[in-house]
């Protein structure tokens, strides 16, 4: 009975200690941007809005589907 308890304790210790041992070993670097450029400048907002509207419309259609819950067996 001691072996499962020991295995559980060592697994819990490993899970708790892994973020501490990993620690920040390097300085985080940022991506270089040229001038005032941004990745969101050319984003197709209209396409994203249409896709979102289609997803919402699809969810409404699925949710309001056929409510035929009558029993089939006599």
HUMO-V246017 format. One record per run of one state. SS is the DSSP state (2 for helix, 1 for strand, 0 for the rest). FROM is the first residue (numbers start at 1). TO is the last residue. If there is no record, write none. Layout:
ss=SS from=FROM to=TO
ss=SS from=FROM to=TO
//
This chain:
ss=0 from=1 to=1
ss=2 from=2 to=22
ss=0 from=23 to=44
ss=2 from=45 to=63
ss=0 from=64 to=74
//
